Amino acid sequence: MSDNTARIKEICAQIVEEHGMMFIDFVSRGEGKVKVIELYIDGEEGVTVDICALISRRASKEIENEDLIEGPFRFEVSSPGVSRPLVFLKQYTKHIGRNFEVSYSEGEEIKKMKGTLLSIEEDKLTFEVNKESQTIGFNQIKAAKVKVSF
């Protein structure tokens, strides 16, 4: 990561935090005519178009003020969507009642399960798996994705 890219990521993380949101991921791509910066954010209550626009304007202005990108660039701010794994425990709250696919550690072994998130208490998540409750610690989770059912 170049120094400018690292600085852009730092600016984005700071602005996201100032607005009470969670910094999920940062992607910088394109070296041709237009550079693209993608910023993924989340919040305990979700992400609105207004907060994405606000963060986008603030970050774009800072990037331009510090002259961190040469030439035109496109800056996109959005929620991570269902294709990206959850990163923070706070993200799980709004997904209680939804189906998950989870990889987690149990001792030295990595296990996988599919189940419905029933509850969260402190750092323990309880899922219904095959009509039985299974509780795992957040720190055991290696990857967790919400499964969308149609």
NUMAR-997369 format. One record per residue (C-alpha): residue number from 0; residue in three letters; x, y, z. Coordinates in nm, 2 decimals, always signed. Layout:
<atoms>
{NUM 'ALA' {X Y Z}},
...
</atoms>
This chain:
<atoms>
{0 'MET' {+0.00 +0.00 +0.00}},
{1 'SER' {+0.15 +0.33 -0.10}},
{2 'ASP' {+0.19 +0.61 +0.15}},
{3 'ASN' {-0.10 +0.81 -0.01}},
{4 'THR' {-0.33 +0.50 -0.01}},
{5 'ALA' {-0.24 +0.45 +0.36}},
{6 'ARG' {-0.32 +0.81 +0.43}},
{7 'ILE' {-0.65 +0.79 +0.24}},
{8 'LYS' {-0.75 +0.48 +0.45}},
{9 'GLU' {-0.65 +0.67 +0.77}},
{10 'ILE' {-0.87 +0.97 +0.67}},
{11 'CYS' {-1.16 +0.74 +0.59}},
{12 'ALA' {-1.13 +0.55 +0.92}},
{13 'GLN' {-1.13 +0.87 +1.12}},
{14 'ILE' {-1.43 +1.02 +0.94}},
{15 'VAL' {-1.63 +0.69 +0.97}},
{16 'GLU' {-1.56 +0.68 +1.35}},
{17 'GLU' {-1.65 +1.05 +1.40}},
{18 'HIS' {-1.99 +0.96 +1.26}},
{19 'GLY' {-2.05 +0.67 +1.49}},
{20 'MET' {-2.01 +0.41 +1.22}},
{21 'MET' {-1.79 +0.10 +1.18}},
{22 'PHE' {-1.50 +0.09 +0.93}},
{23 'ILE' {-1.54 -0.25 +0.76}},
{24 'ASP' {-1.32 -0.24 +0.45}},
{25 'PHE' {-1.13 -0.02 +0.21}},
{26 'VAL' {-1.05 -0.10 -0.15}},
{27 'SER' {-0.84 +0.12 -0.38}},
{28 'ARG' {-0.83 +0.01 -0.75}},
{29 'GLY' {-0.76 +0.14 -1.09}},
{30 'GLU' {-0.45 +0.30 -1.22}},
{31 'GLY' {-0.58 +0.41 -1.55}},
{32 'LYS' {-0.79 +0.72 -1.62}},
{33 'VAL' {-1.00 +0.71 -1.31}},
{34 'LYS' {-0.89 +0.58 -0.97}},
{35 'VAL' {-1.17 +0.42 -0.76}},
{36 'ILE' {-1.19 +0.42 -0.39}},
{37 'GLU' {-1.45 +0.19 -0.22}},
{38 'LEU' {-1.53 +0.23 +0.14}},
{39 'TYR' {-1.75 -0.01 +0.33}},
{40 'ILE' {-1.91 +0.10 +0.65}},
{41 'ASP' {-2.17 -0.04 +0.89}},
{42 'GLY' {-2.37 +0.07 +1.19}},
{43 'GLU' {-2.56 -0.09 +1.47}},
{44 'GLU' {-2.88 +0.04 +1.31}},
{45 'GLY' {-2.77 -0.01 +0.95}},
{46 'VAL' {-2.64 +0.24 +0.69}},
{47 'THR' {-2.84 +0.51 +0.53}},
{48 'VAL' {-2.79 +0.68 +0.19}},
{49 'ASP' {-2.75 +1.01 +0.38}},
{50 'ILE' {-2.47 +0.89 +0.60}},
{51 'CYS' {-2.29 +0.74 +0.30}},
{52 'ALA' {-2.32 +1.07 +0.12}},
{53 'LEU' {-2.20 +1.27 +0.42}},
{54 'ILE' {-1.89 +1.05 +0.47}},
{55 'SER' {-1.82 +1.05 +0.09}},
{56 'ARG' {-1.83 +1.43 +0.07}},
{57 'ARG' {-1.61 +1.48 +0.38}},
{58 'ALA' {-1.35 +1.21 +0.28}},
{59 'SER' {-1.34 +1.34 -0.09}},
{60 'LYS' {-1.28 +1.69 +0.04}},
{61 'GLU' {-1.00 +1.58 +0.26}},
{62 'ILE' {-0.84 +1.37 -0.01}},
{63 'GLU' {-0.85 +1.67 -0.25}},
{64 'ASN' {-0.72 +1.91 +0.01}},
{65 'GLU' {-0.42 +1.69 +0.08}},
{66 'ASP' {-0.38 +1.63 -0.30}},
{67 'LEU' {-0.35 +1.25 -0.23}},
{68 'ILE' {-0.47 +1.13 -0.57}},
{69 'GLU' {-0.34 +1.26 -0.90}},
{70 'GLY' {-0.61 +1.31 -1.16}},
{71 'PRO' {-0.98 +1.22 -1.13}},
{72 'PHE' {-1.11 +0.97 -0.89}},
{73 'ARG' {-1.44 +0.81 -0.79}},
{74 'PHE' {-1.52 +0.76 -0.42}},
{75 'GLU' {-1.79 +0.51 -0.33}},
{76 'VAL' {-1.93 +0.46 +0.02}},
{77 'SER' {-2.17 +0.18 +0.10}},
{78 'SER' {-2.27 -0.09 +0.34}},
{79 'PRO' {-2.08 -0.41 +0.31}},
{80 'GLY' {-2.39 -0.61 +0.18}},
{81 'VAL' {-2.44 -0.98 +0.23}},
{82 'SER' {-2.14 -1.08 +0.03}},
{83 'ARG' {-1.89 -0.96 +0.29}},
{84 'PRO' {-1.84 -1.14 +0.62}},
{85 'LEU' {-1.93 -0.96 +0.94}},
{86 'VAL' {-1.63 -0.81 +1.12}},
{87 'PHE' {-1.76 -0.66 +1.45}},
{88 'LEU' {-1.98 -0.81 +1.72}},
{89 'LYS' {-2.20 -0.50 +1.70}},
{90 'GLN' {-2.29 -0.59 +1.34}},
{91 'TYR' {-2.47 -0.91 +1.45}},
{92 'THR' {-2.74 -0.74 +1.66}},
{93 'LYS' {-2.94 -0.63 +1.36}},
{94 'HIS' {-2.92 -0.98 +1.22}},
{95 'ILE' {-3.09 -1.17 +1.50}},
{96 'GLY' {-3.34 -1.41 +1.34}},
{97 'ARG' {-3.15 -1.44 +1.02}},
{98 'ASN' {-2.97 -1.74 +0.88}},
{99 'PHE' {-2.60 -1.76 +0.89}},
{100 'GLU' {-2.31 -1.96 +0.76}},
{101 'VAL' {-2.03 -1.96 +1.02}},
{102 'SER' {-1.68 -2.10 +1.03}},
{103 'TYR' {-1.54 -2.11 +1.38}},
{104 'SER' {-1.26 -2.26 +1.58}},
{105 'GLU' {-1.32 -2.53 +1.84}},
{106 'GLY' {-0.97 -2.60 +1.99}},
{107 'GLU' {-0.74 -2.66 +1.70}},
{108 'GLU' {-1.02 -2.76 +1.47}},
{109 'ILE' {-1.21 -2.53 +1.23}},
{110 'LYS' {-1.58 -2.62 +1.20}},
{111 'LYS' {-1.86 -2.49 +0.99}},
{112 'MET' {-2.23 -2.46 +1.06}},
{113 'LYS' {-2.55 -2.32 +0.92}},
{114 'GLY' {-2.80 -2.18 +1.16}},
{115 'THR' {-3.03 -1.90 +1.27}},
{116 'LEU' {-2.90 -1.64 +1.51}},
{117 'LEU' {-3.12 -1.65 +1.81}},
{118 'SER' {-2.95 -1.42 +2.06}},
{119 'ILE' {-2.64 -1.24 +2.17}},
{120 'GLU' {-2.53 -1.21 +2.53}},
{121 'GLU' {-2.21 -1.02 +2.60}},
{122 'ASP' {-1.97 -1.19 +2.35}},
{123 'LYS' {-2.16 -1.52 +2.31}},
{124 'LEU' {-2.38 -1.58 +2.01}},
{125 'THR' {-2.65 -1.85 +2.02}},
{126 'PHE' {-2.76 -2.01 +1.70}},
{127 'GLU' {-3.03 -2.27 +1.62}},
{128 'VAL' {-2.87 -2.55 +1.43}},
{129 'ASN' {-3.07 -2.85 +1.34}},
{130 'LYS' {-3.34 -2.76 +1.59}},
{131 'GLU' {-3.08 -2.74 +1.88}},
{132 'SER' {-2.92 -2.44 +2.04}},
{133 'GLN' {-2.54 -2.39 +1.99}},
{134 'THR' {-2.35 -2.11 +2.16}},
{135 'ILE' {-2.01 -1.99 +2.04}},
{136 'GLY' {-1.79 -1.70 +2.15}},
{137 'PHE' {-1.74 -1.41 +1.91}},
{138 'ASN' {-1.36 -1.47 +1.94}},
{139 'GLN' {-1.41 -1.82 +1.80}},
{140 'ILE' {-1.56 -1.70 +1.47}},
{141 'LYS' {-1.33 -1.70 +1.18}},
{142 'ALA' {-1.59 -1.60 +0.92}},
{143 'ALA' {-1.96 -1.54 +0.93}},
{144 'LYS' {-2.20 -1.44 +0.65}},
{145 'VAL' {-2.57 -1.37 +0.66}},
{146 'LYS' {-2.75 -1.61 +0.42}},
{147 'VAL' {-3.02 -1.44 +0.22}},
{148 'SER' {-3.33 -1.65 +0.17}},
{149 'PHE' {-3.58 -1.59 -0.10}},
</atoms>
